[in-house]
Amino acid sequence: MEKHPPLPSPWTPEQIVWLKRIGLGLFLLAVAVFLWKVRSILPLFLFGFFIAYLLDPLVDRLEERGFSRTGGTIVVFSVFFLITLGLGFLLVPPLIEQLVALVNTFLPPKGRYYLLALAAINFVETKVMRGEIPPFVEQAVQRALEQLGSFLMAHLQGALSTLTGLFSLLILLFIVFFSLQIVDSLRERIRWWVPPEYREPLAGLVREIGQLVGRYVRGYIVLCFAVGTVDTLFLTVCRWLFGMDYTLAVGILGGATYAIPYFGALLTTLAGGMAAYATAQNNPILCTVVVMAGLVLINQAFDWLVMPRVVGQQVGLHPLTVLFAVMAGGTLMGIGGMLLAVPIAGAVKLLLQTLFPQLFAPVTEGKEAVKMTADNCQERGEGQ
């Protein structure tokens, strides 16, 4: 049977290349649309990957000591799980109790903040405006506080009664465990996609950035835990002396926000002062002064004495750069942006130092170079 030659392709090589590009573009567009549709679950996976990234150096150390990747992952994950479980049992029940009590303070007729708002209105009415405040102002404040308290209580009860939080926590643990097993292979796969001539320089840069960010985050996790512990102990003493409430909630707030430069300490100090003034049973003004001064001193002591030893100058950013990065991160991404602003700024600085090292050279080096060049010229007789 006679064989017929294959028909020529109706597409030219250039057209085939463009078809591949169009297909790749459509595929990426479909992936982007898919990720947008499932964006509500992405933070959970990103947070799990981030925890695995922080724990990965511990697994690598166990591998260096003879453990397999799976064995090292099981050991590190088990320790992480037990620590998380223990902290949850110790902190969550009293924290929930204080949060419920805090929400009740906004509700009429006996909520403390509700009564403080009425007292402020009464003071303005009798001392400032001499009884000329319209009645609808007091009614509006009462309705606003009642709606705020009801809103907070409804959301708090919903969070406590639903199984979504527990299910998300279990999913997060699975994400962390399996992410720890694929971190190294995923890193090698990404490295394989880089052109060979850029692999080593890029790998070195990524390694340095990873070490910088890892040291920064792990150091600040230790610092946040320490600050939260010291704040809670200090506020417990204030509770024993003055009878104030919400010591655990304010202490956890202090530890959780310590990683936010400048703004974290300010937020904790203001929250502690409000809690002291509104809840202290004995001498609330003195309690407010003591609490705010103590929280400021604790943060300053950690900033000046503890933080340089734990975190060191790994990021190496000027305070103005830190302030700008924090404000920019807050503008773009809210609280999460403020938390990530400093390590991202440090990584950008490291990238610029690699690409443009002459821009970061100390000025003294340039002067010394000019001086050495002039001396060399004189030695050779070129300057005569």
Secondary structure, DSSP 8 states (H G I E B T S, - for coil): ---------SS-HHHHHHHHHHHHHHHHHHHHHHHHHTTTTHHHHHHHHHHHHHHHHHHHHHHHTT--HHHHHHHHHHHHHHHHHHHHHHHHHHHHHHHHHHHHTTSTTT-HHHHHHHHHHHHIIIIISSS-S-HHHHHHHHHHHHHHHHHHHHHHHHHHH-SHHHHHHHHHHHHHHHHHHHHHHHHHHHHHHS-HHHHHHHHHHHHHHHHHHHHHHHHHHHHHHHHHHHHHHHHHHHHHHH----HHHHHHHHHHHTTSTTHHHHHHHHHHHHHHHHH-SS-HHHHHHHHHHHHHHHHHHIIIIIHHHHTTTSS---HHHHHHHHHHHHHHHHHHHHHHHHHHHHHHHHHHHHH-GGGGS-HHHHHHHHHHHHHHHHHHTTT-
